[in-house]
């Protein structure tokens, strides 16, 4: 550490010494008195420096004679003494002169315009604008989000404007700045190595990922903070609606899910998700998720949010003045498309279909009971963008619908590393869990953005986003209990063994949970932006509301789960190829046959159900913000100052009422009869994991309860605490019949609320 600091200090001293020597170097001069037009080039040649001066400032100016050996700067000041010429900028090897008479008060103007890619009609945000003024001064600026730029206080006269953008050839255009007025200059750029754009009536050329990467690079260059940017051309259309699927590929990003490859939470720089802020156009977006309750209230769930019409994704690792300060990990901002970002009308339609290999096999799978209808799931997206009323009103509207299906096979087997007298093996597998999840996910999103240019300096905007997502998931697990540490096993307790539990103890358990999760959100953001001569003032008022609820009984007529999962006794053999393998082969050797529903009575003295999942959540965000950006053009650079005010109100409401929806079956069926009547026809398959099992009779299909059948039984036969339904019929008085009411017959009571 000490050596490193010393090296830095020595390097800094060397630079200062070299610069000091360059400034103090003396030269021998022999320049007679003459017109400045010839004297300045002769001086630059003898001094070995570069001097920039407008020709019109030198016209009619005579300089003094300079002879003898002296310092370069002292000699230059002697040369131009008594003339209107002054040193405007000294950069060591480059010196700029300007005339005080030419730059007199009142003789300045402004320059404004937009930068356009004519092939795509896209205005080029963050394009670099460099101006060499009539006085030889160098000025620079960056184009705004709509490709617009504005430079003020430019000396009147001829100027040279150079526009640069990554991936495009620089373009230099002359322009005349008139005193007291604003010159308008719109610049069109051509891609590097390609000829200038020409208008073709029947061909439309669109940009690809190269243009998207160029836009991202320019955005990062001009950012006030440390930022990574990804444009829509780079990641393409978000057909599935989950933006997290694209964010996870950006540097410094890690994601969290639940084993089904769906991105739910995002982490930046290794910090938990609750320390990352998610915004849309700089406004916080609500995303409720009742999955984990209030412990994740600050975390943003991408699973419940569906977005379309995204233009760019920006990840900021540091905090700037216009973002919340409560996100130490960073901020992910999703920029939506705006009509003023491009020239002309744009209509994009996309139609696609999604399928899955498991939809084509002969097995009955899926979250619900029975075979699914259809092999392909339709998806579509429509986007419309246009400007009206002489480019005063811009409209962007989009809708998207997506539906996907997935199946996940998972095996996990807890182990014990504590040998005992009945099981001396150092490693013993205690249970083998074969889990399968069949899941359907559908998302719908719509957005409408209106931009109205009230004046040349004021833009009023309204952005609305509505999204809904629905997840229907069947999660089924066969759990094989070895009893290795309690009863011991025959063989290697880790890879190849036969259990020797009593047949009355539990050998296999059939677990079945049904997840029906629906979420919707609405966001409304009215905003404004005012551009002054030296500043930009923008503000917004935002409201965002999101709801999430789990309701399998209401959505799919299915219960959530059995409180005590059905279980059967019996022993089995289990074998795999080695410790690092999971290709288990399990065969029942004793006890009641595991393919017979009537065998699953070991753990269930009474049948108790969770009729509802019971989880729900709501997040409501409201607030307002006011941001001020000031550009100060110094001689050495254009410096941007930014400050802002923000007020925010957040309401989080989480519930878990699962226990309140527990009911005990009190109908006429025995436990064995109940299991038989409510057997699922679906088949669990673990071919992808190379896991195979068979019952004592050789059947590869073990019992699994049907949550859907139990749900219909619950709905058809209400509990003793339910209020009987009434149907009232009213007959008009003109029929001279009195009003009557009758009670519908009450179905036999089969359920009782559990105390």
C-alpha positions in Angstrom: 0.0 0.0 0.0 2.8 2.4 0.8 4.7 1.7 -2.4 1.5 2.3 -4.4 0.9 5.7 -2.9 4.5 6.7 -3.5 4.2 5.8 -7.1 1.1 7.9 -7.6 2.8 10.9 -5.9 5.9 10.6 -8.1 3.8 10.4 -11.2 1.9 13.5 -10.3 5.1 15.4 -9.7 6.5 14.4 -13.1 3.5 15.7 -14.9 3.6 19.0 -13.1 7.3 19.5 -13.8 6.9 18.8 -17.5 4.0 21.2 -17.7 5.9 23.8 -15.9 8.9 23.5 -18.1 6.7 23.9 -21.2 5.1 27.1 -19.9 8.4 28.6 -18.9 10.4 27.7 -22.0 12.2 30.7 -23.7 12.6 31.1 -27.4 14.5 33.5 -29.7 12.2 35.7 -31.8 12.9 38.0 -34.7 9.5 39.3 -35.9 9.2 42.8 -37.4 6.1 45.0 -37.1 3.6 43.9 -39.6 -0.1 43.0 -40.1 -1.5 40.4 -37.7 -2.5 38.1 -40.6 1.2 37.4 -41.3 2.6 38.1 -37.8 0.6 35.5 -36.0 1.6 32.5 -38.2 5.3 33.7 -38.1 5.2 33.9 -34.3 3.6 30.4 -34.0 6.4 29.0 -36.2 9.2 30.5 -34.1 7.5 29.7 -30.7 6.7 26.1 -31.8 3.1 26.4 -30.5 -0.3 26.3 -32.3 -2.3 29.5 -32.3 -6.0 29.6 -33.3 -7.5 32.9 -34.2 -10.5 33.8 -36.5 -9.3 35.5 -39.7 -11.8 38.2 -39.4 -10.4 39.2 -36.0 -6.9 39.6 -37.6 -8.1 41.6 -40.5 -6.9 45.3 -40.2 -4.9 44.7 -37.1 -1.1 45.6 -37.0 1.2 44.0 -34.4 4.4 45.3 -32.8 7.9 44.0 -33.4 9.3 41.3 -31.1 13.1 40.5 -31.1 15.4 38.8 -28.6 15.1 35.7 -26.4 12.2 35.6 -24.0 9.3 33.5 -22.7 6.7 32.5 -25.3 3.7 34.0 -23.4 5.6 37.2 -22.6 6.6 37.5 -26.3 3.0 36.9 -27.4 1.6 39.5 -25.0 4.2 42.0 -26.3 3.3 41.2 -29.9 -0.5 41.9 -29.5 -0.1 44.7 -27.0 -2.0 47.8 -28.2 -4.3 45.7 -30.4 -7.8 44.4 -29.7 -6.5 40.8 -29.6 -6.5 38.9 -26.3 -5.5 35.4 -25.2 -8.9 33.7 -24.8 -7.6 30.2 -23.9 -4.2 28.8 -23.1 -3.9 25.0 -23.3 -0.2 24.7 -23.3 0.6 23.8 -26.9 -2.6 25.4 -28.2 -3.4 29.1 -27.7 -6.6 30.7 -28.8 -6.9 34.5 -29.5 -10.0 36.5 -29.8 -10.8 40.2 -30.5 -12.4 42.2 -27.8 -14.1 44.4 -30.3 -15.7 41.4 -32.1 -17.0 39.9 -28.8 -18.6 43.1 -27.5 -21.8 43.0 -25.5 -25.0 42.2 -27.4 -23.2 40.4 -30.3 -24.0 36.9 -29.3 -26.7 34.4 -30.4 -27.8 30.9 -29.8 -27.9 27.6 -31.7 -30.5 24.8 -31.4 -31.7 21.8 -33.3 -32.1 18.0 -33.3 -30.0 15.1 -34.4 -31.7 12.4 -36.5 -31.0 9.0 -37.9 -32.9 9.3 -41.2 -33.0 5.6 -41.9 -34.9 4.7 -38.7 -36.5 8.0 -38.0 -35.0 7.8 -34.5 -33.8 11.0 -32.8 -30.3 10.4 -31.4 -30.2 11.1 -27.7 -26.8 11.9 -26.1 -25.2 12.8 -29.5 -22.1 15.0 -28.9 -22.3 18.5 -30.3 -19.0 20.4 -30.7 -18.9 24.1 -31.9 -16.0 26.2 -32.9 -17.3 29.7 -32.7 -16.4 32.7 -34.8 -13.9 33.7 -32.1 -12.2 30.3 -32.2 -13.7 29.3 -28.9 -14.6 25.6 -28.5 -18.0 24.7 -27.0 -19.6 21.3 -26.5 -22.9 19.8 -25.4 -24.9 16.6 -25.5 -28.3 16.1 -27.1 -31.2 15.5 -24.8 -33.6 12.5 -24.7 -35.4 13.7 -27.9 -32.2 14.4 -29.8 -32.5 18.1 -29.1 -29.6 20.4 -28.2 -29.2 24.1 -27.5 -26.1 26.3 -27.0 -26.4 29.9 -25.9 -24.1 33.0 -25.8 -22.2 32.1 -28.9 -20.3 34.9 -30.6 -22.0 36.2 -33.7 -20.4 35.1 -37.0 -19.5 32.0 -38.9 -19.2 28.8 -36.7 -18.4 25.2 -37.4 -20.7 22.5 -35.8 -19.5 18.9 -35.6 -21.9 16.1 -34.5 -20.6 12.8 -33.3 -22.3 9.5 -32.3 -20.8 6.1 -31.8 -21.1 3.9 -34.9 -21.8 6.9 -37.1 -19.5 9.1 -39.2 -18.9 12.6 -37.7 -20.6 15.4 -39.6 -19.3 19.0 -39.7 -21.7 21.7 -40.8 -21.1 25.5 -41.1 -23.7 27.8 -39.6 -24.0 31.5 -39.2 -24.8 32.8 -35.7 -26.7 36.1 -35.8 -26.7 38.5 -32.9 -29.7 38.3 -30.6 -31.3 35.4 -32.5 -31.3 31.6 -32.4 -30.0 29.7 -35.4 -31.8 26.4 -36.1 -29.7 23.5 -37.3 -31.0 19.9 -37.6 -28.4 17.3 -38.4 -28.8 13.9 -40.0 -26.0 11.3 -39.5 -25.0 8.4 -41.6 -23.5 5.1 -40.3 -19.8 4.7 -40.6 -18.7 3.2 -43.9 -22.1 3.8 -45.4 -23.2 6.6 -47.9 -25.4 9.4 -46.7 -29.0 8.4 -46.3 -31.4 8.9 -49.2 -35.2 8.7 -49.1 -36.7 5.7 -50.7 -40.4 5.4 -51.1 -41.0 1.7 -50.8 -38.2 0.5 -48.5 -37.9 1.0 -44.8 -34.5 0.3 -43.2 -34.5 -0.3 -39.5 -31.7 -0.4 -37.0 -30.5 -3.5 -35.4 -28.5 -4.5 -32.3 -25.5 -2.4 -33.5 -27.6 0.8 -33.3 -28.9 -0.3 -29.9 -25.3 -0.9 -28.6 -24.3 2.6 -29.9 -27.2 4.2 -28.1 -26.3 2.4 -24.9 -22.6 3.6 -25.1 -23.6 7.2 -25.7 -26.0 7.1 -22.7 -23.3 5.7 -20.5 -20.8 8.4 -21.6 -23.1 11.2 -20.8 -24.5 9.9 -17.6 -24.0 11.8 -14.4 -23.5 8.6 -12.4 -22.0 5.2 -13.0 -24.5 3.5 -15.4 -24.9 0.4 -17.5 -27.4 0.8 -20.4 -29.2 -1.7 -22.6 -31.4 -0.5 -25.4 -34.5 -2.3 -26.8 -32.7 -3.0 -30.1 -30.2 -5.1 -28.1 -32.6 -7.3 -26.2 -35.5 -7.3 -28.7 -39.2 -7.4 -27.9 -40.2 -8.5 -24.4 -42.6 -11.2 -25.6 -43.1 -12.8 -22.2 -43.5 -9.5 -20.4 -41.0 -10.2 -17.7 -38.3 -7.6 -18.0 -36.2 -9.4 -15.4 -35.4 -12.0 -18.1 -33.2 -9.4 -19.8 -31.9 -7.6 -16.8 -30.3 -10.8 -15.5 -27.8 -10.7 -18.4 -26.4 -7.2 -17.5 -23.1 -6.9 -15.6 -23.3 -6.8 -11.8 -26.8 -8.3 -11.7 -27.9 -11.4 -9.9 -31.5 -12.8 -9.8 -33.6 -14.9 -7.5 -36.4 -17.3 -8.4 -38.1 -20.4 -7.0 -36.7 -23.1 -9.3 -38.8 -22.5 -12.3 -36.4 -20.1 -14.0 -38.8 -17.2 -13.6 -37.1 -14.0 -12.4 -38.8 -12.7 -9.3 -36.2 -10.5 -7.6 -33.0 -8.8 -8.7 -29.9 -8.1 -6.7 -27.2 -5.5 -7.5 -23.6 -5.7 -6.3 -24.4 -8.7 -4.1 -26.8 -6.9 -1.8 -30.3 -8.3 -1.0 -33.2 -7.3 -3.4 -34.7 -4.8 -0.9 -31.7 -2.5 -1.4 -32.4 -2.1 -5.1 -34.9 0.4 -6.4 -36.9 -0.2 -9.5 -38.3 2.8 -11.4 -40.1 3.5 -14.7 -39.0 6.8 -16.2 -37.6 7.7 -12.8 -40.9 7.0 -10.9 -41.2 4.2 -8.3 -43.4 1.3 -9.5 -45.5 -0.8 -7.1 -45.2 -4.5 -7.3 -46.9 -6.4 -4.5 -46.2 -10.1 -3.9 -47.9 -12.1 -1.1 -45.5 -15.0 -1.5 -43.2 -14.2 1.5 -45.3 -11.7 3.3 -44.0 -8.5 4.8 -40.4 -9.7 5.0 -40.0 -8.7 1.3 -42.1 -5.5 1.4 -39.2 -3.4 0.1 -38.3 -5.9 -2.6 -39.6 -5.4 -6.1 -41.2 -8.6 -7.6 -40.9 -8.9 -11.4 -43.2 -12.0 -11.4 -46.3 -9.8 -10.8 -45.3 -7.1 -13.3 -45.8 -7.2 -17.1 -44.4 -4.4 -19.1 -44.3 -3.6 -22.8 -43.0 -0.7 -25.0 -39.7 -0.6 -23.1 -37.1 1.5 -24.9 -34.0 1.1 -22.6 -32.9 -0.4 -19.3 -30.6 1.7 -17.2 -28.7 0.3 -14.2 -27.1 3.0 -12.0 -24.6 1.8 -9.4 -24.4 5.2 -7.7 -27.0 7.7 -6.5 -27.7 11.0 -8.4 -29.9 13.9 -7.4 -33.0 12.6 -9.2 -33.2 9.1 -7.7 -34.2 7.9 -4.3 -31.4 7.8 -1.7 -32.8 4.6 -0.1 -31.3 2.2 -2.6 -27.6 1.6 -1.6 -27.3 -1.3 -4.1 -28.4 0.9 -7.0 -31.3 1.8 -9.2 -32.8 0.0 -12.2 -34.7 2.5 -14.4 -37.0 1.3 -17.3 -37.4 3.9 -19.9 -40.5 3.6 -22.0 -40.8 4.7 -25.6 -42.0 8.3 -26.4 -43.6 9.6 -29.6 -41.2 12.6 -29.7 -38.2 10.2 -29.7 -38.7 9.5 -33.4 -39.9 11.1 -36.6 -43.2 9.9 -38.1 -45.6 7.1 -37.5 -44.6 3.7 -36.2 -46.8 0.5 -36.0 -45.3 -2.7 -34.8 -47.3 -6.0 -34.6 -45.9 -9.3 -33.4 -47.7 -12.6 -33.2 -46.0 -15.8 -31.9 -46.8 -19.1 -30.2 -45.0 -21.0 -27.4 -45.0 -24.7 -27.0 -43.3 -27.2 -24.7 -42.1 -30.8 -25.4 -44.2 -32.1 -22.5 -47.3 -30.9 -24.3 -46.7 -33.4 -27.0 -46.1 -36.6 -25.1 -48.7 -39.2 -24.1 -48.6 -38.5 -20.4 -51.3 -36.6 -18.6 -49.6 -33.6 -17.0 -50.4 -30.0 -16.1 -51.4 -28.0 -13.1 -55.1 -29.1 -13.4 -56.5 -32.6 -13.6 -56.6 -34.2 -17.1 -54.9 -33.6 -20.4 -54.3 -30.0 -21.5 -56.1 -28.8 -24.6 -53.9 -27.4 -27.4 -50.2 -27.8 -28.1 -49.3 -24.1 -28.7 -50.0 -21.0 -26.6 -50.6 -17.8 -28.5 -48.7 -14.6 -27.8 -49.0 -11.2 -29.3 -48.0 -7.5 -29.1 -49.2 -4.4 -30.8 -47.5 -0.9 -30.6 -48.6 2.4 -32.2 -46.7 5.6 -32.2 -47.5 8.9 -34.0 -47.5 12.7 -33.7 -50.3 15.1 -34.5 -51.1 18.8 -34.7 -47.8 19.9 -36.3 -45.8 17.8 -33.8 -47.5 19.2 -30.8 -49.1 16.0 -29.6 -47.3 12.7 -29.4 -49.1 9.3 -28.7 -47.6 5.9 -27.9 -50.0 3.1 -27.1 -49.2 -0.6 -26.7 -50.8 -3.9 -25.6 -49.3 -7.3 -25.2 -50.5 -10.7 -24.2 -48.2 -13.7 -23.4 -48.8 -17.2 -22.2 -46.2 -19.8 -21.3 -46.1 -23.4 -20.0 -43.3 -25.1 -18.1 -42.6 -28.3 -16.3 -39.8 -28.6 -13.7 -38.5 -31.8 -12.2 -36.4 -31.6 -9.1 -34.9 -34.1 -6.7 -33.5 -33.5 -3.3 -32.5 -35.9 -0.5 -31.7 -34.7 3.0 -28.7 -36.5 4.5 -27.5 -37.3 8.0 -23.8 -37.2 9.0 -24.4 -38.5 12.5 -24.0 -42.3 12.7 -25.5 -44.3 15.6 -25.8 -47.9 16.8 -28.5 -49.0 14.3 -26.9 -47.0 11.4 -23.1 -46.8 11.6 -22.7 -45.4 8.0 -21.0 -42.0 8.1 -23.5 -40.7 5.5 -27.2 -41.8 5.3 -30.0 -40.5 3.1 -33.0 -39.9 5.3 -35.7 -39.0 2.6 -35.8 -39.0 -1.2 -38.0 -36.2 -2.6 -39.1 -36.3 -6.2 -40.8 -33.0 -7.0 -42.6 -31.9 -10.1 -44.1 -28.5 -10.9 -46.4 -27.9 -13.9 -47.1 -24.2 -14.4 -49.0 -22.0 -16.7 -48.2 -18.2 -16.7 -50.1 -15.6 -18.5 -49.4 -11.8 -18.6 -51.2 -8.9 -20.1 -49.9 -5.3 -20.3 -51.1 -2.1 -21.7 -49.7 1.4 -21.7 -50.6 4.8 -23.0 -48.3 7.8 -23.1 -49.3 11.3 -24.2 -46.9 14.2 -24.7 -48.3 17.7 -25.5 -45.9 20.5 -26.5 -47.8 23.4 -24.9 -45.1 25.9 -25.9 -41.7 25.6 -27.5 -40.2 25.3 -24.0 -43.0 23.4 -22.1 -44.0 19.7 -22.6 -46.9 18.2 -20.6 -47.1 14.5 -20.3 -49.3 11.7 -19.0 -48.2 8.1 -18.7 -50.4 5.2 -17.7 -49.5 1.6 -17.3 -51.8 -1.3 -16.5 -50.6 -4.9 -16.1 -52.0 -8.2 -14.9 -50.4 -11.5 -14.4 -51.8 -15.0 -13.6 -49.9 -18.0 -12.4 -51.5 -21.5 -12.2 -49.2 -24.0 -10.7 -49.5 -27.6 -9.6 -46.7 -28.7 -7.3 -46.7 -32.4 -6.5 -44.0 -34.4 -4.6 -43.5 -38.1 -3.8 -41.5 -38.3 -0.5 -39.8 -41.7 0.3 -38.8 -42.0 3.9 -35.9 -44.3 4.6 -35.8 -44.4 8.4 -32.1 -45.0 8.2 -31.1 -43.5 11.5 -34.1 -44.9 13.4 -34.4 -48.5 12.1 -31.3 -48.8 10.0 -31.0 -50.1 6.4 -29.5 -53.1 4.6 -26.6 -52.0 2.4 -24.9 -48.6 1.8 -27.2 -46.0 3.4 -26.0 -43.4 0.8 -26.2 -45.1 -2.5 -27.7 -48.7 -2.5 -29.9 -49.9 0.4 -33.2 -51.6 1.4 -35.2 -50.1 4.2 -36.4 -52.2 7.2 -39.0 -50.1 8.9 -42.1 -51.6 10.4 -44.8 -51.8 7.7 -47.0 -49.6 9.9 -44.6 -46.7 9.7 -44.7 -44.2 6.8 -42.8 -45.3 3.6 -44.2 -42.8 1.1 -46.1 -39.5 1.3 -48.0 -37.9 -1.5 -47.9 -34.1 -1.3 -50.0 -31.8 -3.5 -50.2 -28.0 -3.4 -52.2 -25.9 -5.9 -51.0 -22.3 -6.5 -53.3 -19.8 -8.1 -51.7 -16.4 -8.0 -53.2 -13.3 -9.6 -51.7 -9.9 -9.6 -52.6 -6.6 -11.2 -51.2 -3.1 -11.1 -52.0 0.4 -12.2 -49.6 3.4 -12.5 -50.5 6.9 -13.5 -47.9 9.7 -13.8 -48.7 13.2 -15.0 -45.5 15.2 -15.5 -44.0 18.3 -17.1 -40.7 19.5 -18.5 -39.7 23.2 -19.0 -36.5 24.2 -20.8 -35.1 27.6 -20.1 -32.0 29.3 -21.5 -29.6 27.7 -19.0 -31.8 25.2 -17.1 -34.3 22.4 -17.3 -37.1 22.1 -14.8 -39.1 18.9 -14.6 -41.6 17.4 -12.2 -44.2 14.7 -11.7 -47.0 13.5 -9.5 -47.2 9.7 -9.4 -49.7 7.0 -8.2 -49.0 3.3 -8.4 -51.1 0.5 -6.9 -50.5 -3.2 -7.0 -52.4 -6.2 -5.7 -51.5 -9.8 -5.3 -53.7 -12.7 -4.1 -53.6 -16.4 -3.9 -57.1 -17.9 -4.6 -57.1 -21.4 -6.0 -60.6 -22.1 -4.8 -62.1 -19.0 -6.4 -60.1 -19.2 -9.7 -59.8 -22.9 -10.3 -62.3 -24.5 -7.9 -59.4 -26.3 -6.2 -58.3 -26.4 -2.6 -54.8 -25.3 -1.7 -53.7 -28.5 0.1 -54.4 -31.2 2.6 -53.2 -30.3 6.0 -51.9 -33.8 6.5 -50.6 -35.3 3.3 -51.8 -38.8 2.5 -49.1 -41.5 3.4 -48.7 -45.2 3.0 -46.6 -47.8 4.8 -44.1 -50.3 3.4 -40.4 -50.8 2.6 -38.5 -50.3 -0.6 -35.1 -50.6 -2.2 -33.3 -47.5 -3.5 -30.2 -47.5 -5.7 -28.2 -44.9 -7.6 -24.8 -45.0 -9.5 -22.8 -43.0 -7.0 -22.7 -40.2 -4.5 -22.7 -37.5 -7.2 -25.6 -39.1 -9.0 -29.3 -38.6 -8.6 -30.6 -41.4 -10.9 -32.5 -43.2 -8.2 -34.4 -46.4 -8.9 -37.0 -47.1 -6.1 -39.0 -50.3 -5.9 -41.5 -51.1 -3.2 -40.8 -54.4 -1.4 -43.5 -54.7 1.3 -46.7 -53.2 2.7 -49.9 -52.1 1.0 -49.5 -51.3 -2.7 -48.5 -47.7 -3.3 -50.6 -47.4 -6.5 -53.8 -48.2 -4.6 -55.4 -45.0 -3.2 -56.9 -47.0 -0.3 -53.4 -47.6 1.0 -52.8 -44.0 2.0 -54.3 -43.9 5.4 -51.2 -43.9 7.7 -51.0 -40.2 8.4 -54.6 -39.2 8.1 -56.8 -40.1 11.0 -59.1 -37.2 10.0 -59.2 -35.4 6.7 -58.4 -31.7 7.1 -58.0 -29.3 4.2 -56.7 -25.8 3.5 -59.6 -24.7 1.4 -57.8 -21.5 0.6 -54.1 -20.4 0.3 -55.0 -17.3 2.2 -52.0 -15.1 1.2 -52.6 -11.6 -0.2 -50.7 -8.4 -0.5 -51.2 -4.8 -1.6 -48.7 -2.0 -2.2 -49.7 1.6 -2.8 -47.2 4.3 -3.7 -47.9 8.0 -4.2 -45.7 11.0 -4.4 -44.2 13.9 -6.3 -40.8 15.1 -7.5 -39.3 18.3 -8.8 -35.9 18.3 -10.5 -33.7 21.2 -11.6 -30.8 20.8 -14.0 -28.5 23.7 -14.8 -25.8 23.7 -17.5 -22.9 26.0 -16.9 -20.6 26.4 -20.0 -17.1 27.0 -18.7 -14.1 27.4 -20.9 -12.7 24.1 -20.0 -15.9 22.1 -20.2 -19.7 22.2 -20.0 -20.7 21.3 -16.4 -24.1 20.1 -15.4 -25.5 20.8 -11.9 -28.6 18.9 -10.7 -30.8 19.1 -7.6 -34.2 18.0 -6.7 -37.0 17.5 -4.2 -39.1 14.4 -3.7 -42.0 13.4 -1.5 -43.2 9.8 -1.3 -45.9 7.9 0.6 -46.0 4.1 0.7 -48.7 1.7 2.1 -48.0 -2.0 2.5 -50.8 -4.5 3.5 -50.0 -8.2 3.9 -52.4 -11.0 5.0 -52.1 -14.7 5.6 -55.5 -16.2 6.5 -54.7 -19.9 5.6 -55.5 -21.2 9.1 -58.9 -19.5 9.1 -59.8 -21.6 6.0 -59.1 -25.0 7.4 -62.0 -27.5 7.3 -62.4 -31.1 8.5 -64.3 -33.6 6.5 -67.3 -35.0 8.3 -69.1 -36.7 5.4 -70.1 -40.3 5.0 -66.9 -41.5 3.3 -64.1 -43.3 5.2 -60.5 -42.1 4.8 -59.8 -44.9 2.3 -63.0 -44.2 0.3 -62.2 -40.5 0.3 -58.7 -41.0 -1.1 -60.1 -43.4 -3.8 -62.8 -41.0 -4.8 -60.4 -38.0 -5.0 -57.5 -39.5 -7.0 -55.7 -37.4 -9.6 -55.4 -38.8 -13.1 -52.2 -36.9 -13.7 -48.9 -38.8 -14.1 -45.7 -37.7 -12.4 -42.7 -38.2 -14.6 -39.0 -37.8 -13.7 -37.5 -39.1 -16.9 -35.4 -35.9 -17.2 -33.7 -36.7 -13.9 -33.5 -40.4 -14.7 -35.5 -41.2 -11.6 -37.8 -44.3 -11.7 -40.0 -45.9 -9.2 -42.5 -48.8 -9.0 -45.1 -50.0 -6.5 -45.2 -53.6 -5.2 -47.4 -54.6 -8.1 -44.9 -53.0 -10.6 -47.0 -50.0 -11.4 -45.0 -46.8 -12.2 -47.9 -44.6 -11.2 -48.2 -43.9 -7.5 -51.2 -42.3 -5.9 -51.6 -38.5 -5.8 -54.7 -36.7 -4.4 -56.7 -34.4 -6.7 -57.0 -31.0 -5.2 -59.5 -30.1 -7.9 -61.9 -33.0 -7.0 -61.7 -32.1 -3.3 -62.4 -28.5 -4.2 -65.5 -29.3 -6.1 -66.7 -31.5 -3.2 -66.1 -28.6 -0.8 -68.1 -26.2 -3.0 -70.9 -28.6 -3.6 -71.3 -29.5 0.1 -70.9 -26.3 2.3 -69.6 -26.4 5.8 -71.8 -26.2 8.9 -70.7 -22.6 9.4 -71.8 -21.5 5.9 -74.9 -19.5 5.6 -77.5 -21.3 3.4 -78.2 -19.5 0.2 -81.5 -17.7 -0.3 -83.3 -17.1 -3.6 -86.0 -14.4 -3.5 -88.5 -14.0 -6.3 -90.5 -10.8 -6.7 -93.7 -10.7 -8.7 -95.0 -7.4 -9.9 -98.1 -6.0 -8.0 -100.1 -6.0 -11.2 -100.3 -9.7 -11.1 -102.2 -9.5 -7.7 -99.8 -12.1 -6.3 -98.1 -11.5 -3.0 -94.3 -11.5 -2.8 -92.9 -14.9 -1.6 -89.6 -16.3 -0.7 -88.4 -19.8 -0.5 -85.3 -21.5 0.9 -83.4 -23.7 -1.5 -82.7 -27.2 -0.3 -79.4 -27.4 1.7 -77.0 -30.0 0.4 -75.8 -32.6 3.0 -73.2 -31.0 5.2 -69.8 -32.6 4.6 -67.3 -30.1 6.1 -66.9 -28.4 9.5 -64.6 -25.5 10.2 -61.6 -26.5 12.2 -61.3 -24.8 15.6 
